[in-house]
């Protein structure tokens, strides 16, 4: 309580306190100060808990003035009180085991010894650590009453979820805690489509192959999957929320999943499925696996990209770069592995692939370069016809000097023709073939090859001149 024993109003009287108490917030709003008239007494209250596990509650409270007013008798503004406290304590004990046979019960030989675990919580908030004995038993004694969480130390074999318990000194908890094998430690998983390519509307099948390389049964295995192009994956026996798959030690199991090929996938030219298998996924296990299938039919009339020499990167936005001219680039299909198109960068760093089948590729760069701040993936969409100026990252690639990357055409047997879909080397965005001929026929193919060789040589001369100027 604050009493104004003077003859002037205290405009902003407040209370501050110290001691083994969890709060110094007094109400009413003493943090801002309250007016106290001469002869008036104002009562303040605070609610909290004792912050020590033994001894009395001791708190010192001082009345202060927050403004420029002076107190005539500051010596009588502080009071210290000490109150005996009964500290309630209890215990928390339990047993930890690893369910090797997957039957949901503790059997002989399944106790987990030497397992570190923590109990954290109580009032006041404390943390205790202990280790299980040879029988998997643990005891936390003399815990302050309150709610506790159980946290296990790092281990490489078992997935353990500690319970939340209440300690009150009367009905203290005794828990049986089940561990299941760590999925990422023992399970190897692959994902593959059963065909390389599909058509729009097809129901594609995928095979999930799982092998248990461990010494304990893996139970409750489910999969969390998603597909590009709005595909909906039916995970079958691995459906989330279901009983899942049981996989004994040393065995392999193949599970079938399906996904319908969507209209969007036909535009993209491919469908990719991502899955994580675990018990449950992302909590116990979840190393991602992916599979990609082609959806042929679409064509990108002009798929344009940019290659730049990396100059720096701000926190936001794309990297800074200078255009890198005269560099040969090519596309390798991610599913078939075939090189399907080639081009040479122009003076603005851009390169163009004409009449490119809609699909998913990796961009290859010939010469002493390595990618930075960009991945090699290059997706061509049906109807794509030029450089995307709205997306600052699509088809933009940045390089720094690095190991020499070979030309995939260097080992092409004499007389073998380049794959269809290649653009005339060094063609700039917006240019078209002057021949006006259809892109079919042996004569046209050899004309394109001749243009490729001639333009590549010209590009090499330009590049050489560029390098000489740079050295000056």
C-alpha positions in Angstrom: 0.0 0.0 0.0 1.1 3.6 -0.7 -0.1 6.3 1.7 0.5 10.0 0.9 1.4 11.5 4.3 2.1 15.0 2.8 -0.1 17.8 1.9 0.5 17.7 -1.9 -0.9 15.3 -4.5 1.6 12.7 -5.7 1.0 12.7 -9.4 2.8 9.5 -10.5 3.3 7.2 -7.6 4.6 3.7 -8.5 5.8 0.5 -7.0 9.0 -1.4 -7.8 10.1 -4.7 -6.2 12.9 -7.2 -6.1 13.2 -10.7 -4.6 12.6 -14.3 -5.4 9.2 -13.6 -6.9 8.3 -14.1 -10.6 6.9 -10.7 -11.3 7.4 -7.0 -10.5 4.2 -6.0 -12.2 1.8 -4.3 -9.7 -1.8 -3.3 -10.4 -3.4 -0.9 -10.9 -1.1 0.5 -13.6 1.8 1.3 -11.3 4.2 1.0 -14.2 2.8 4.3 -15.5 2.2 5.8 -12.0 -1.1 6.6 -10.3 -2.1 9.9 -8.5 -2.4 9.7 -4.7 -4.1 12.5 -2.9 -2.9 13.8 0.5 -4.0 11.3 3.2 -5.1 8.8 0.6 -3.9 5.1 0.6 -3.7 3.1 -2.6 -3.3 -0.6 -2.6 -1.2 -2.5 -5.1 -1.3 -6.3 -5.9 0.9 -8.6 -7.8 0.4 -12.3 -8.7 3.2 -14.7 -9.4 5.1 -17.6 -8.0 8.2 -18.2 -5.9 11.3 -18.6 -8.1 13.4 -20.7 -5.7 12.9 -24.4 -4.8 13.6 -23.9 -1.1 13.5 -21.2 1.6 11.0 -18.4 2.2 9.5 -15.8 -0.2 11.5 -12.6 0.4 10.5 -9.5 -1.5 11.5 -5.8 -1.1 8.9 -3.2 -2.3 9.7 0.5 -2.8 7.3 3.4 -3.5 8.7 5.9 -6.0 7.6 9.0 -7.9 8.0 8.8 -11.6 7.9 12.6 -12.4 10.1 15.4 -11.1 8.3 15.6 -7.7 10.4 15.2 -4.6 9.5 13.0 -1.7 9.9 14.8 1.7 10.6 11.5 3.5 12.2 8.9 1.1 13.5 6.8 3.9 10.1 5.4 4.7 9.3 4.4 1.1 10.8 0.8 1.3 9.6 -2.3 3.0 10.9 -5.8 3.0 8.7 -8.8 3.8 9.6 -12.5 4.2 6.9 -15.2 4.1 7.5 -18.9 4.9 6.7 -21.1 1.9 5.9 -24.8 1.8 7.6 -26.2 -1.3 5.7 -29.2 -2.7 7.9 -31.8 -4.4 7.3 -35.2 -6.0 8.9 -37.7 -8.3 8.6 -38.8 -11.9 9.8 -42.3 -12.8 9.4 -44.6 -15.8 10.8 -47.3 -18.1 12.1 -46.9 -21.7 12.2 -49.7 -24.2 12.8 -50.2 -27.9 10.0 -52.2 -29.6 12.2 -54.5 -31.7 9.5 -56.9 -32.8 6.8 -54.2 -33.3 4.2 -55.8 -31.0 3.6 -52.7 -29.0 4.6 -54.3 -25.7 7.9 -54.5 -23.7 9.5 -57.9 -24.1 12.6 -59.3 -22.5 15.8 -57.8 -24.0 14.0 -54.6 -25.2 15.0 -52.3 -22.3 17.0 -49.3 -23.5 19.9 -48.7 -21.1 22.1 -45.6 -20.9 19.5 -43.4 -22.6 19.8 -39.7 -21.5 16.5 -37.9 -20.9 15.4 -34.5 -19.5 12.4 -33.4 -17.4 11.7 -29.7 -17.9 9.0 -27.7 -16.3 7.6 -27.3 -12.8 7.1 -24.2 -10.7 9.6 -22.6 -10.8 10.7 -23.7 -14.2 13.6 -26.1 -13.8 15.3 -28.8 -15.9 16.7 -32.1 -14.6 18.7 -34.8 -16.5 19.1 -38.5 -15.8 20.0 -41.7 -17.6 18.2 -45.0 -17.8 19.8 -48.0 -16.0 20.3 -51.5 -17.3 16.6 -52.2 -17.1 15.6 -49.1 -18.9 14.4 -47.5 -15.6 14.7 -43.8 -14.7 13.8 -41.7 -11.7 13.6 -37.9 -11.2 13.3 -37.3 -7.5 12.4 -34.1 -5.6 10.9 -32.3 -8.5 9.0 -29.1 -7.7 5.3 -29.7 -8.3 4.0 -28.7 -11.7 3.8 -29.9 -15.3 6.8 -31.5 -17.0 7.8 -32.3 -20.6 10.1 -35.3 -21.3 12.9 -34.8 -23.8 15.3 -37.5 -24.9 19.0 -36.9 -25.8 20.3 -37.6 -29.3 20.5 -41.2 -30.4 20.9 -42.9 -33.7 18.7 -46.0 -33.3 15.3 -45.1 -31.7 12.5 -42.6 -32.2 11.2 -41.7 -28.7 8.4 -39.3 -27.9 8.4 -38.3 -24.3 5.1 -37.8 -22.5 3.9 -34.7 -20.6 3.3 -35.4 -17.0 1.9 -33.8 -13.8 3.9 -33.9 -10.6 1.9 -33.1 -7.4 3.6 -35.2 -4.7 0.6 -37.4 -4.3 -0.2 -39.2 -7.6 3.3 -39.0 -9.1 3.7 -40.5 -12.7 5.2 -43.8 -13.6 5.4 -44.1 -17.4 6.2 -46.8 -19.9 7.8 -45.2 -22.9 7.9 -47.1 -26.2 10.7 -46.4 -28.7 10.4 -47.4 -32.4 13.3 -47.8 -34.8 14.6 -44.6 -36.4 13.3 -44.9 -40.0 16.0 -42.8 -41.6 18.7 -45.0 -40.0 17.4 -48.3 -41.4 15.1 -47.7 -44.3 16.2 -47.2 -47.9 13.5 -46.0 -50.3 13.3 -45.5 -54.1 10.4 -44.1 -56.2 9.9 -44.8 -59.9 7.2 -44.5 -62.5 6.4 -47.8 -64.2 6.7 -46.1 -67.7 8.9 -43.2 -69.0 6.0 -41.3 -70.6 2.2 -40.9 -70.4 -0.6 -39.0 -72.1 -3.0 -36.5 -70.6 -5.7 -38.2 -68.7 -3.7 -41.4 -68.1 -3.5 -43.0 -64.7 0.2 -43.4 -64.1 1.6 -46.0 -61.7 4.6 -45.6 -59.4 6.5 -48.2 -57.5 7.8 -47.4 -54.0 10.5 -49.8 -53.1 11.4 -50.0 -49.4 14.2 -52.1 -47.8 14.6 -52.5 -44.1 18.4 -52.7 -43.5 18.1 -52.8 -39.8 17.7 -55.4 -37.1 14.2 -54.4 -35.9 10.7 -54.4 -37.4 9.6 -51.1 -39.0 5.9 -50.6 -38.3 3.3 -48.0 -39.4 5.2 -46.8 -42.5 3.1 -44.2 -44.4 4.0 -41.8 -47.2 3.3 -38.1 -47.6 3.4 -37.3 -51.3 2.6 -34.4 -53.6 2.8 -33.9 -57.4 3.5 -31.0 -59.7 0.9 -29.7 -62.0 -1.9 -30.2 -59.5 -1.6 -34.0 -59.6 -3.3 -36.0 -56.8 -1.3 -39.0 -55.6 -3.1 -42.0 -54.3 -0.6 -43.6 -51.9 -2.4 -47.0 -51.4 -1.2 -49.0 -48.5 1.0 -46.1 -47.5 -1.9 -43.7 -47.0 -1.6 -41.2 -44.2 -3.9 -42.0 -41.3 -4.0 -45.7 -42.1 -2.3 -48.6 -40.4 0.7 -48.3 -42.7 3.1 -51.0 -43.9 5.0 -53.3 -41.6 8.5 -54.2 -42.8 10.5 -56.9 -41.0 14.2 -56.6 -40.7 16.2 -57.5 -43.8 13.1 -57.5 -46.1 12.1 -55.5 -49.2 8.5 -54.4 -50.1 7.2 -52.8 -53.2 4.0 -50.7 -52.9 2.0 -49.4 -55.9 0.8 -45.7 -56.0 -1.1 -43.9 -58.7 -1.5 -40.3 -60.0 -3.6 -39.0 -62.9 -1.8 -37.0 -65.6 -3.4 -33.6 -65.5 -3.9 -30.9 -68.2 -1.2 -28.8 -66.5 1.2 -31.7 -66.8 0.6 -31.8 -70.5 1.5 -28.1 -70.7 4.6 -28.6 -68.6 5.6 -31.7 -70.6 6.2 -33.8 -67.4 4.9 -34.8 -64.0 7.0 -35.1 -61.0 6.1 -36.8 -57.7 7.8 -36.1 -54.4 7.3 -38.5 -51.4 8.6 -38.9 -47.9 8.2 -42.3 -46.1 8.2 -42.5 -42.4 6.5 -43.5 -39.2 5.2 -40.8 -39.4 6.8 -38.9 -42.2 9.0 -35.9 -41.2 8.8 -36.9 -37.6 10.4 -40.3 -37.8 11.9 -40.5 -41.2 11.1 -38.6 -44.3 14.2 -38.5 -46.6 12.6 -37.2 -49.8 12.5 -39.4 -53.0 11.3 -38.2 -56.4 10.2 -39.6 -59.7 9.6 -37.9 -63.0 7.6 -39.0 -66.0 7.4 -37.4 -69.5 4.1 -36.1 -70.9 5.1 -35.5 -74.6 3.1 -33.6 -77.2 3.6 -29.9 -76.3 6.1 -27.7 -78.1 7.7 -24.4 -77.0 8.3 -22.4 -80.2 11.0 -20.3 -78.5 12.4 -21.1 -75.1 14.8 -18.3 -74.2 17.3 -18.2 -71.4 20.1 -16.0 -70.0 23.6 -16.8 -69.0 25.5 -14.2 -66.9 28.9 -13.9 -65.2 28.1 -13.6 -61.5 29.0 -10.2 -60.0 27.3 -10.3 -56.6 24.1 -10.8 -54.8 22.0 -8.5 -52.7 19.8 -9.8 -49.9 16.7 -9.6 -52.1 16.3 -10.1 -55.8 18.3 -12.0 -58.4 22.1 -11.9 -58.6 24.0 -9.1 -60.4 25.8 -10.3 -63.5 27.4 -9.3 -66.8 26.1 -11.1 -70.0 28.4 -13.9 -71.0 28.5 -14.2 -74.9 29.8 -16.9 -77.1 29.2 -19.9 -74.7 27.7 -23.1 -76.0 24.8 -24.4 -73.9 22.7 -27.6 -74.3 19.7 -29.4 -72.8 19.8 -32.9 -71.5 16.4 -34.6 -70.9 16.1 -35.5 -67.2 14.2 -38.7 -67.9 15.9 -40.1 -71.0 19.4 -38.6 -70.6 19.5 -37.6 -74.3 20.9 -34.2 -75.4 18.1 -32.7 -77.4 19.0 -29.1 -78.1 22.0 -26.8 -78.4 22.6 -23.0 -78.7 25.3 -20.4 -78.2 24.8 -17.3 -76.1 24.5 -13.9 -77.9 26.1 -10.6 -76.9 23.3 -10.0 -74.4 23.9 -13.4 -72.8 20.6 -14.8 -74.1 20.2 -18.1 -75.9 17.2 -19.6 -77.7 16.0 -23.1 -78.3 13.5 -23.3 -81.2 10.6 -25.8 -81.4 11.6 -27.4 -78.2 9.5 -30.3 -76.9 7.8 -29.3 -73.7 9.6 -31.3 -71.0 12.1 -31.0 -68.1 15.8 -30.7 -68.9 19.1 -29.9 -67.3 21.1 -27.1 -68.8 24.7 -27.9 -69.6 27.3 -25.2 -70.1 30.4 -26.0 -72.1 33.7 -24.5 -70.9 35.4 -23.4 -67.7 32.2 -22.5 -65.8 30.2 -23.6 -62.8 26.8 -22.5 -61.8 26.2 -20.4 -58.7 22.9 -19.1 -57.3 21.1 -21.2 -59.9 20.2 -24.8 -60.5 20.7 -26.5 -63.9 17.0 -27.4 -64.3 15.3 -26.0 -67.4 11.6 -26.5 -67.9 10.0 -25.8 -71.3 6.2 -25.3 -71.5 3.8 -25.9 -74.3 3.3 -22.6 -76.2 6.3 -20.8 -74.5 7.4 -18.2 -77.0 10.1 -15.9 -75.8 11.9 -14.5 -72.7 9.9 -14.3 -69.5 10.4 -10.8 -68.3 7.9 -11.1 -65.4 9.7 -13.9 -63.5 13.2 -12.7 -62.4 14.5 -16.2 -61.9 13.0 -18.3 -64.7 15.7 -19.5 -67.2 18.3 -17.3 -65.6 21.7 -18.9 -65.0 24.7 -17.4 -63.3 28.3 -18.8 -63.5 31.7 -18.3 -62.0 35.0 -19.7 -63.3 35.3 -23.3 -62.6 36.4 -26.7 -63.9 36.2 -27.1 -67.7 32.9 -28.8 -68.7 33.1 -31.0 -71.8 31.1 -30.6 -75.0 28.7 -33.5 -75.3 29.1 -33.4 -79.0 32.9 -33.8 -79.0 32.5 -37.6 -79.0 29.7 -37.7 -81.6 30.7 -40.3 -84.2 31.4 -38.8 -87.7 28.3 -38.5 -89.8 25.9 -38.6 -86.9 23.3 -35.9 -87.0 22.5 -33.6 -84.0 19.2 -34.4 -82.2 16.1 -32.6 -83.5 15.1 -29.4 -81.6 18.5 -27.7 -81.8 18.4 -24.0 -82.5 20.9 -22.5 -85.0 23.9 -21.8 -82.9 24.2 -18.2 -81.7 20.7 -17.3 -82.9 19.4 -14.2 -81.1 15.9 -14.0 -79.6 13.4 -12.9 -82.1 15.3 -14.1 -85.2 13.9 -16.6 -87.6 15.4 -18.9 -90.2 15.8 -17.2 -93.6 15.3 -20.4 -95.5 11.5 -20.5 -95.0 11.6 -24.3 -95.4 9.9 -26.8 -93.2 11.9 -28.5 -90.4 11.8 -31.9 -92.0 13.9 -33.7 -94.6 17.5 -34.8 -94.8 18.6 -31.7 -96.8 17.1 -29.4 -94.2 18.9 -31.2 -91.4 22.3 -30.9 -93.0 21.6 -27.2 -93.8 20.9 -26.7 -90.1 24.1 -28.5 -89.2 26.1 -26.4 -91.6 24.6 -23.2 -90.0 25.5 -24.6 -86.6 29.1 -25.2 -87.5 29.5 -21.9 -89.3 27.9 -19.8 -86.6 29.8 -21.6 -83.9 33.1 -20.6 -85.6 31.9 -17.0 -85.9 31.0 -17.0 -82.2 34.4 -18.4 -81.3 36.0 -15.5 -83.2 33.8 -13.0 -81.4 34.7 -14.6 -78.1 38.4 -14.4 -78.8 38.1 -10.7 -79.7 36.2 -10.1 -76.5 38.8 -11.9 -74.4 41.6 -9.9 -76.0 39.9 -6.6 -75.2 39.4 -7.8 -71.6 43.1 -8.5 -71.2 44.2 -4.9 -72.3 
